[in-house]
């Protein structure tokens, strides 16, 4: 059963599923530009992806996709990544820009 917010606010594009997950895909038109809305059928968690985010996913290699899968399953890995991201943002702020990913 679709969440009510999908039925009334968004055009459902597709339902995709396999033995591990099922998701709903729809277009969210409430922002400045359309975004792809991905909703997990299991727990109704959702994420919006603009064109830039989707383009970045196209360039992600297997290592990056593995990290994403790990943090989705493992709360400790999620906390470690959050701490790394915070320290990276702090270094960028102190340096006044991009630190080259280090």
C-alpha positions, 0 to 999 in steps of 0.5 A: 500500500502506498503511503498517502503522501505519495498518492496525493502529492507525487506521481508514482513512476515505478515500484522496483524490488528484489529479494532484499528491498522494494522501493517506490520511485516518484517525482517531487515537484515541490522544490525549485527543480524536480527531484527523484523521491525514493521511498523504502517500502519496508519502513517508508524512509525516503530520500530526495535526489536532485540531478546533481546527486543522481549524476554523482551516483553514476560516478560512484565505484563499487567501493563507494557503493559498498560503503553506502551499504555498510553504513545503511546496515551498521550504526557504528559505521554510520557514526564513524562516517559522520565523525569523519565528515564533520572533521573534513568540514572543519578542515575545509572551513579552517583552510578556506576551501577544498582540502583535496578529499584528505 
